[in-house]
Amino acid sequence: MPWLIAFKGKSGFSARNTAEDVTKGIDGHGLTAIITGPTSGIGLETARVLALRGVHVVMAARNVESATKCKETIIKGCSTATIDVMELDVSSLESVTKFANEYISKGLPLNILIANAGIMAPPFSLSKDGIESQFATNYLGHFHLTNLLLDTMKTTAKNSGQEGRIVLVSSELHRITYKGGIVFDKLNDEKCYSSFYAYGQSKLANILHAKEQARRLKEEGVDITINSLHPGVIATNLSRHSNFMSVCLYGVFKHLQKNIPQGASTTCYLALNPKVKGVSGEYFADNNVAKPSDKGKDMELAKKLWECGMELTKSK
């Protein structure tokens, strides 16, 4: 286990706790969860632990073959696990729409939606929809997915009498972004592109998405919460595009890292733990409420981002 300076917060948990720790004794039978990016790192551990707790897990993956192998591995360790695999590329709005339509057609309930898939600091590129790849993958695809599946979540919450939960994986690097937070007028401009600022921008967008979505759900009186989180410094393949980040993760910050079970803990805490019932629009780290940057609390920026997201996903 990595060495960490960790103090228990109000939740009773800290950075040292694992995903199994924060869900111990919780019965997830009767719940259904979708997890994006479930084939490696914290996504895979999240899928494993939720399945271990009895949740019906839908692994929404770009690589179905890889996800199927992961499913088989999880079942070997937990023979009672209920897992389905469905194809989803969150960087493609067409793929998101297709996935949502297929999911809805199956008539499945949806209690928990975990937006975990992401990329970090790649060279400049555009998605199939002409959107900068990090913004498209880390934020916009999940924004679209949430909107398309929200009615299903509302129906499930009403019929089951159980709170629905949406969990967005963000990052402390949301603090390192472009001036103004989100560069709406230059989102897809290669000349202005900074791989690190673009990553921070996409993760700030997730925090703002949670803030605005929470406000709207509260206005509607819907029993669904949405929160964002920082999983911690974890050495996963997310940093594969950046030599600098890899050096930091595997070298400079080696002894300050979390392992993957610890990295998945806050996601699983928000997905299942009863201590966060009714909590919405917050930013979490180390299984406790944390403070985002000033931009992460800017409700006007959140509203503007929402309008941008709706415009970009219109007719998709």
Disulfide bonds with the S-S distance in Angstrom:
none
